[in-house]
């Protein structure tokens, strides 16, 4: 008895098994595959999925980048206030030297000087010069940076908000 040749396009092999036993069933007949129209339809579906998901993904990515920028600016302003307070508590400190140190730190961090406010305050919160604050009293350095001048222009998550950082130390 001779067996007819099996056309490879019509040959379907199914494998199944349970409990470690394997079995195979060979089905000879018409293939369930359609010609190349399926490939074209799948490409269209993939393009539609990309068109729906890509804008959402990019918006999420830009939001993450912008929030990273906010956190970086907050850290830079906090560190500049701390550096200014460290200089202000030392005997013989001057207002010009403290403000120059804070502004230098902010400039090195890439913070825009537009509408940036650096102030020295005494224990009651009023703005004074460093030389006017007596020893053994707290001195506060307040740094205010508007976020709108320091954004990379990608999104406007922070709107018109201002980042405020302060550092308080006791004069020697």
Secondary structure by P-SEA (a helix, b strand, c coil): ccccccccccbbbbbbbcccbbbbbbbbcccccccaaaaaaaaaaaaaaaaacaaaaaaaaaaaaaaaaaaaaaaaaaaaaaaaaaaaacccccaaaaaaaaaaaaaaacccccccccccccccccccccccccccbbbbbbbbbccccccccccccccbbbbbbbbbbbcc
